[in-house]
Amino acid sequence: MSELFNKKDYLKDLIIRSKKDNTDSIRKELKEAISNLSADEIAKVEQELIENESINVDDIQSVCDVHLELFRDYIKQEDINVPAWHPIDILMKEHDFLLEKSDDLRKITKEIISNKADLDFNKLKTLGKTLEDITDAENYFIKEENVLFPYLEKYGIEQPPAIMWKEHDQLRELIKEIKSILDKREMKSLNDDLLKKIVVLNEMFANHIYKEHSVLFPTALKLLEEQEWYEVRNQFDDFKYIAHKPEKLDIKKDEVTEVNSEGIKLPSGSFSAEELMSILNTIPFDITFVDANDRVKYFSEGKERFFPRSRAIIGRKVHNCHPQKSVDIVEKIVSDFKSGERDNADFWIKLGDNFVYIRYFAVRNTDGEYLGTVEITQDIKPIQEIEGEKRIYDEK
């Protein structure tokens, strides 16, 4: 611990010195000091310095520049050679894009604040557009959380994906805070809060990407078989790409397999597998079923989805399907269902223009034995708007 404090003090001293003497020798010292710190230590040191009122946010810019320079040098040296179609290549290209945009955001913000007496609205517009580009990080987060992470979990790698997901949520929250400041367009907020948060965002992205390049991606490449990478890419294609459009792969989609020649027989009727699948994908709500062992066994694949899903989650532990902040609630619901204390739980949230009703039901057999939990999600906004009666079939 004392060693970390010494490193922090040394870095702080270099920052103060760089204000008066921003020479190559100081930059060399900064590079050497930062190279002896881990990504986590750098983030902690810089965040403490930023939050300390005696250190101006501008003063730490040199550290950001040097750290990003070191990171890019590291990436160039890393031997991750995969073809252009490969999911890891796609994620690395998206990393490059996000890192570049977060750095652009920092530089543009600094220019705006430095020239606050003559506010340049074109630069503000550019700032807003750059933030929109960074907001696309959501599509990169989703591909990892819903496709790559489940494949790693199948090999027993659960903690690293959980940590990465937690960092995704921290980045989401920080982007949301930055957007809120920009929406207000108050010069005091722009001056006092914006650059501070953008510097933190810049560093968080760099540190997060460093961890994925140095730990997550090499681990995934060692564990997953070639066929699994084709499956991952197949499922990546169900989500949006950012920065570039990867080359297409001629991957055959899974075909419907009949359960048997007579289909699925129930006491009140029967279906073919194709009929059942089509019905479940047609009804106007999402269904997810988690079995008695707390693993995802099925989800519907309708046209309109409220929450991202991929086939990689089949067999995934239910608590791994949610961010860390929601895990306790999920486990409590399942526990209450298993004990018989509860049979259902309801939630409702605003999601864009939708008002989403999320319902959980304990599934039991005729003997009352717990078989699992079914989640049903529906946009009830159109239902809330219904008035009067309708008895006539409309002609289109």
C-alpha positions as CSV (number, residue, x, y, z in Angstrom):
1,M,0.0,0.0,0.0
2,S,2.8,2.4,0.9
3,E,4.4,1.7,-2.5
4,L,1.2,2.8,-4.2
5,F,1.2,6.0,-2.2
6,N,4.8,6.7,-3.2
7,K,3.9,6.1,-6.9
8,K,0.9,8.5,-6.5
9,D,3.0,11.2,-5.0
10,Y,5.7,10.8,-7.7
11,L,3.1,11.0,-10.4
12,K,1.5,14.1,-8.8
13,D,4.9,15.7,-8.6
14,L,5.5,15.0,-12.3
15,I,2.1,16.6,-13.2
16,I,2.9,19.7,-11.2
17,R,6.3,19.9,-12.8
18,S,4.9,19.4,-16.3
19,K,2.8,22.6,-15.9
20,K,6.0,24.7,-15.9
21,D,8.3,22.4,-17.9
22,N,6.4,20.4,-20.5
23,T,9.5,19.1,-22.2
24,D,10.5,15.7,-23.7
25,S,12.4,14.8,-20.5
26,I,9.3,15.3,-18.3
27,R,7.2,13.3,-20.9
28,K,9.8,10.5,-20.7
29,E,9.6,10.5,-16.9
30,L,5.8,10.4,-17.1
31,K,6.0,7.5,-19.5
32,E,8.4,5.6,-17.2
33,A,6.2,6.3,-14.1
34,I,3.0,5.1,-15.8
35,S,4.6,2.0,-17.3
36,N,5.4,0.8,-13.8
37,L,1.8,1.1,-12.7
38,S,-1.1,-1.3,-13.5
39,A,-4.1,-0.1,-15.4
40,D,-6.2,-0.2,-12.2
41,E,-3.5,1.8,-10.3
42,I,-3.3,4.4,-13.0
43,A,-7.1,4.9,-12.9
44,K,-7.1,5.2,-9.1
45,V,-4.2,7.6,-9.0
46,E,-5.7,9.8,-11.7
47,Q,-9.2,9.8,-10.2
48,E,-7.8,10.8,-6.8
49,L,-5.8,13.6,-8.5
50,I,-8.9,14.8,-10.5
51,E,-11.1,14.9,-7.4
52,N,-8.4,16.8,-5.4
53,E,-9.2,20.5,-5.8
54,S,-5.6,21.4,-5.8
55,I,-5.1,19.6,-9.1
56,N,-6.8,21.2,-12.1
57,V,-8.4,18.8,-14.6
58,D,-6.3,20.4,-17.4
59,D,-3.1,19.5,-15.5
60,I,-3.8,15.8,-15.9
61,Q,-4.2,15.9,-19.7
62,S,-0.5,15.0,-20.2
63,V,-1.1,11.8,-18.2
64,C,-4.0,10.9,-20.4
65,D,-1.9,11.5,-23.6
66,V,1.0,9.4,-22.3
67,H,-1.2,6.6,-21.0
68,L,-3.0,6.3,-24.3
69,E,0.3,6.3,-26.2
70,L,1.5,3.5,-24.0
71,F,-1.7,1.6,-24.5
72,R,-1.5,1.9,-28.3
73,D,2.1,0.7,-28.2
74,Y,1.0,-2.3,-26.1
75,I,-1.8,-3.2,-28.6
76,K,0.7,-3.0,-31.5
77,Q,2.9,-5.5,-29.7
78,E,0.1,-7.9,-28.8
79,D,0.0,-10.9,-31.0
80,I,-3.8,-11.3,-31.6
81,N,-4.0,-12.4,-35.2
82,V,-7.5,-13.5,-36.3
83,P,-9.2,-13.2,-39.6
84,A,-11.4,-10.2,-40.4
85,W,-14.7,-12.2,-40.0
86,H,-13.7,-13.3,-36.5
87,P,-15.7,-11.9,-33.5
88,I,-12.5,-10.9,-31.7
89,D,-11.3,-8.8,-34.7
90,I,-14.8,-7.2,-34.8
91,L,-14.5,-6.2,-31.1
92,M,-11.0,-5.0,-31.5
93,K,-12.0,-2.7,-34.3
94,E,-14.9,-1.4,-32.2
95,H,-12.4,-0.8,-29.3
96,D,-10.2,1.3,-31.6
97,F,-13.3,3.3,-32.7
98,L,-14.5,3.9,-29.1
99,L,-11.0,4.8,-27.8
100,E,-10.5,7.3,-30.7
101,K,-13.9,8.9,-30.1
102,S,-13.5,9.2,-26.3
103,D,-10.1,10.9,-26.9
104,D,-11.7,13.2,-29.5
105,L,-14.4,14.1,-26.9
106,R,-11.7,15.1,-24.4
107,K,-9.8,17.2,-26.9
108,I,-12.9,19.0,-28.2
109,T,-14.2,19.7,-24.6
110,K,-10.8,21.2,-23.7
111,E,-10.9,23.5,-26.7
112,I,-14.5,24.7,-25.8
113,I,-13.6,25.4,-22.2
114,S,-10.4,27.1,-23.1
115,N,-12.3,29.4,-25.4
116,K,-15.4,29.9,-23.2
117,A,-15.4,33.7,-23.7
118,D,-16.3,33.1,-27.3
119,L,-18.4,29.9,-27.2
120,D,-18.2,28.1,-30.5
121,F,-21.5,26.4,-31.2
122,N,-20.1,24.4,-34.1
123,K,-17.7,22.8,-31.6
124,L,-20.6,22.1,-29.3
125,K,-22.4,20.5,-32.2
126,T,-19.3,18.4,-32.9
127,L,-19.1,17.5,-29.3
128,G,-22.7,16.3,-29.3
129,K,-22.1,14.2,-32.5
130,T,-19.0,12.6,-30.9
131,L,-20.9,11.7,-27.8
132,E,-23.6,10.1,-30.0
133,D,-20.8,7.9,-31.5
134,I,-19.6,6.9,-28.1
135,T,-23.2,6.1,-27.1
136,D,-23.0,3.4,-29.7
137,A,-20.8,1.6,-27.2
138,E,-24.1,0.0,-26.0
139,N,-24.0,-2.2,-29.1
140,Y,-20.5,-3.4,-28.3
141,F,-21.5,-4.0,-24.6
142,I,-24.6,-6.1,-25.7
143,K,-22.6,-8.4,-28.0
144,E,-20.2,-9.2,-25.2
145,E,-22.8,-9.6,-22.5
146,N,-25.2,-11.7,-24.5
147,V,-22.9,-13.8,-26.7
148,L,-19.2,-13.9,-25.8
149,F,-19.6,-14.0,-22.0
150,P,-22.1,-17.0,-22.0
151,Y,-19.5,-19.0,-24.1
152,L,-16.8,-18.2,-21.6
153,E,-19.1,-19.2,-18.7
154,K,-19.6,-22.7,-20.3
155,Y,-15.8,-23.2,-19.7
156,G,-16.1,-22.1,-16.0
157,I,-14.9,-18.6,-16.7
158,E,-17.5,-16.5,-14.7
159,Q,-15.7,-13.8,-12.7
160,P,-13.9,-12.0,-15.5
161,P,-17.1,-11.5,-17.5
162,A,-18.9,-10.4,-14.4
163,I,-16.2,-7.7,-13.8
164,M,-16.3,-6.6,-17.4
165,W,-20.1,-6.3,-17.2
166,K,-19.8,-4.2,-14.1
167,E,-17.4,-1.9,-15.9
168,H,-19.9,-1.7,-18.8
169,D,-22.5,-0.4,-16.4
170,Q,-20.1,2.1,-14.9
171,L,-19.3,3.4,-18.5
172,R,-23.0,3.5,-19.3
173,E,-23.7,5.6,-16.2
174,L,-20.8,8.0,-16.9
175,I,-22.0,8.5,-20.6
176,K,-25.5,9.2,-19.3
177,E,-24.1,11.8,-16.8
178,I,-22.0,13.5,-19.6
179,K,-25.1,13.6,-21.9
180,S,-27.1,15.2,-19.1
181,I,-24.5,18.0,-18.7
182,L,-24.5,18.6,-22.4
183,D,-28.2,18.7,-22.6
184,K,-28.3,21.5,-20.0
185,R,-25.8,23.6,-22.0
186,E,-24.9,25.7,-18.9
187,M,-21.4,27.1,-19.1
188,K,-20.7,26.6,-15.4
189,S,-21.5,22.9,-15.7
190,L,-19.5,22.6,-18.9
191,N,-16.5,24.2,-17.2
192,D,-16.8,22.5,-13.7
193,D,-18.0,19.0,-14.5
194,L,-17.8,18.1,-18.1
195,L,-14.0,17.9,-18.7
196,K,-13.6,16.1,-15.3
197,K,-16.1,13.4,-16.3
198,I,-14.8,13.1,-19.9
199,V,-11.2,12.6,-18.6
200,V,-12.5,9.8,-16.3
201,L,-14.4,8.3,-19.3
202,N,-11.3,8.4,-21.5
203,E,-9.3,6.6,-18.8
204,M,-12.0,4.1,-18.0
205,F,-12.3,3.1,-21.7
206,A,-8.6,2.8,-22.0
207,N,-8.3,0.6,-18.8
208,H,-11.3,-1.5,-19.8
209,I,-10.1,-2.1,-23.3
210,Y,-6.6,-2.9,-21.9
211,K,-8.1,-5.7,-19.7
212,E,-10.0,-7.2,-22.5
213,H,-7.0,-7.2,-24.9
214,S,-4.6,-8.6,-22.3
215,V,-6.9,-11.0,-20.4
216,L,-10.4,-11.6,-21.8
217,F,-9.6,-12.0,-25.5
218,P,-6.5,-14.3,-25.1
219,T,-8.5,-16.5,-22.6
220,A,-11.4,-16.8,-25.1
221,L,-9.1,-17.6,-28.0
222,K,-7.5,-20.4,-25.9
223,L,-10.8,-21.9,-24.8
224,L,-13.4,-21.7,-27.7
225,E,-13.3,-24.1,-30.5
226,E,-13.4,-22.9,-34.1
227,Q,-17.0,-24.0,-34.6
228,E,-17.9,-22.1,-31.5
229,W,-16.4,-18.9,-33.0
230,Y,-18.6,-19.4,-36.0
231,E,-21.6,-19.7,-33.7
232,V,-20.5,-16.5,-31.8
233,R,-20.2,-14.6,-35.1
234,N,-23.6,-16.0,-36.3
235,Q,-25.2,-14.5,-33.1
236,F,-23.2,-11.3,-33.3
237,D,-24.9,-10.7,-36.6
238,D,-28.3,-10.4,-34.8
239,F,-27.0,-7.2,-33.2
240,K,-25.7,-3.9,-34.5
241,Y,-22.1,-3.3,-35.4
242,I,-20.3,0.0,-34.9
243,A,-17.5,1.7,-36.8
244,H,-17.4,-0.8,-39.6
245,K,-19.4,-3.5,-41.3
246,P,-17.6,-6.9,-41.1
247,E,-17.4,-9.2,-44.0
248,K,-20.3,-11.6,-44.3
249,L,-20.1,-15.3,-43.6
250,D,-22.3,-17.9,-45.2
251,I,-23.4,-19.5,-42.0
252,K,-26.5,-21.7,-42.1
253,K,-29.1,-20.9,-39.5
254,D,-30.3,-23.6,-37.2
255,E,-33.3,-25.4,-38.7
256,V,-36.4,-26.5,-36.9
257,T,-36.1,-30.1,-35.6
258,E,-39.3,-32.0,-35.2
259,V,-39.6,-33.6,-31.7
260,N,-41.0,-36.8,-33.3
261,S,-43.1,-37.7,-36.3
262,E,-46.3,-37.0,-34.4
263,G,-45.2,-33.7,-33.0
264,I,-45.8,-32.5,-29.4
265,K,-48.9,-34.0,-27.8
266,L,-50.6,-32.2,-24.9
267,P,-53.8,-33.1,-23.0
268,S,-55.8,-30.4,-24.9
269,G,-54.2,-30.7,-28.3
270,S,-50.9,-31.1,-30.2
271,F,-48.4,-29.1,-32.3
272,S,-45.6,-29.8,-34.7
273,A,-42.3,-28.2,-33.5
274,E,-42.6,-25.6,-36.2
275,E,-46.2,-24.7,-35.2
276,L,-45.2,-24.3,-31.6
277,M,-42.1,-22.2,-32.4
278,S,-44.1,-19.9,-34.7
279,I,-46.9,-19.4,-32.1
280,L,-44.5,-18.5,-29.4
281,N,-42.7,-16.1,-31.7
282,T,-46.0,-14.5,-32.8
283,I,-47.7,-13.7,-29.5
284,P,-47.0,-10.1,-28.5
285,F,-44.7,-10.6,-25.6
286,D,-41.3,-12.1,-24.8
287,I,-41.1,-15.3,-22.9
288,T,-38.0,-16.7,-21.1
289,F,-38.0,-19.9,-19.2
290,V,-35.5,-20.8,-16.4
291,D,-35.6,-24.4,-15.2
292,A,-35.5,-25.7,-11.6
293,N,-31.6,-25.7,-11.8
294,D,-31.6,-22.0,-12.4
295,R,-30.4,-22.3,-16.0
296,V,-32.0,-20.6,-19.0
297,K,-33.8,-23.3,-21.0
298,Y,-35.8,-21.3,-23.6
299,F,-36.6,-17.8,-24.9
300,S,-39.0,-16.7,-27.6
301,E,-37.6,-15.0,-30.7
302,G,-40.3,-12.5,-31.8
303,K,-39.7,-9.6,-34.1
304,E,-39.8,-6.9,-31.4
305,R,-37.5,-7.5,-28.5
306,F,-37.4,-5.4,-25.3
307,F,-34.2,-6.9,-24.0
308,P,-31.3,-8.4,-26.0
309,R,-31.1,-12.2,-26.1
310,S,-28.9,-14.6,-28.1
311,R,-29.0,-18.4,-28.3
312,A,-25.7,-18.4,-26.4
313,I,-27.6,-17.9,-23.2
314,I,-29.3,-21.4,-23.4
315,G,-27.9,-23.3,-20.4
316,R,-26.5,-20.1,-18.8
317,K,-27.0,-19.6,-15.0
318,V,-29.7,-17.1,-14.6
319,H,-27.7,-14.8,-12.3
320,N,-25.1,-14.5,-15.0
321,C,-27.8,-13.1,-17.4
322,H,-28.1,-9.9,-15.3
323,P,-25.8,-7.1,-14.2
324,Q,-24.3,-7.4,-10.7
325,K,-26.7,-4.7,-9.3
326,S,-29.7,-6.9,-10.2
327,V,-28.4,-10.3,-9.1
328,D,-29.7,-10.1,-5.5
329,I,-33.2,-9.3,-6.7
330,V,-33.2,-12.2,-9.3
331,E,-31.9,-14.7,-6.7
332,K,-34.5,-13.5,-4.1
333,I,-37.4,-14.0,-6.6
334,V,-36.2,-17.5,-7.5
335,S,-35.6,-18.4,-3.9
336,D,-39.2,-17.3,-2.9
337,F,-40.6,-19.2,-5.8
338,K,-38.8,-22.4,-4.8
339,S,-39.8,-22.1,-1.2
340,G,-43.4,-21.5,-2.1
341,E,-43.5,-18.1,-0.4
342,R,-44.4,-16.4,-3.7
343,D,-45.9,-17.4,-7.0
344,N,-45.4,-14.3,-9.0
345,A,-43.5,-10.9,-9.0
346,D,-44.3,-7.9,-11.2
347,F,-42.3,-4.9,-12.3
348,W,-42.9,-2.1,-14.8
349,I,-40.5,0.4,-16.3
350,K,-40.3,3.0,-19.0
351,L,-38.1,2.0,-21.9
352,G,-37.8,4.6,-24.6
353,D,-41.4,5.1,-25.9
354,N,-42.5,1.8,-24.4
355,F,-44.1,1.1,-21.0
356,V,-42.8,-2.4,-20.3
357,Y,-44.6,-4.8,-17.9
358,I,-42.3,-7.5,-16.6
359,R,-43.9,-10.5,-14.9
360,Y,-42.3,-13.5,-13.3
361,F,-44.3,-16.7,-12.5
362,A,-43.4,-19.8,-10.6
363,V,-44.0,-22.8,-12.9
364,R,-45.3,-25.9,-11.0
365,N,-46.6,-29.3,-12.0
366,T,-50.0,-30.7,-10.8
367,D,-48.3,-31.9,-7.6
368,G,-47.1,-28.4,-6.8
369,E,-43.5,-29.3,-7.6
370,Y,-41.3,-26.3,-8.7
371,L,-40.3,-26.7,-12.4
372,G,-38.8,-23.3,-13.0
373,T,-39.6,-19.6,-13.6
374,V,-41.1,-18.0,-16.6
375,E,-40.6,-14.3,-17.4
376,I,-43.2,-12.6,-19.6
377,T,-42.4,-9.1,-20.9
378,Q,-44.9,-6.9,-22.7
379,D,-45.3,-3.3,-23.9
380,I,-48.6,-2.3,-22.2
381,K,-48.6,1.3,-23.5
382,P,-51.1,0.5,-26.3
383,I,-53.3,-1.3,-23.8
384,Q,-53.3,1.6,-21.4
385,E,-54.5,3.8,-24.3
386,I,-57.6,1.7,-25.0
387,E,-61.0,3.5,-24.4
388,G,-64.6,2.4,-24.9
389,E,-65.3,-0.7,-26.9
390,K,-64.4,-2.1,-30.3
391,R,-66.7,-4.7,-31.9
392,I,-66.1,-4.2,-35.6
393,Y,-63.3,-5.6,-37.7
394,D,-61.4,-2.8,-39.4
395,E,-60.8,-2.9,-43.1
396,K,-57.3,-1.8,-44.0
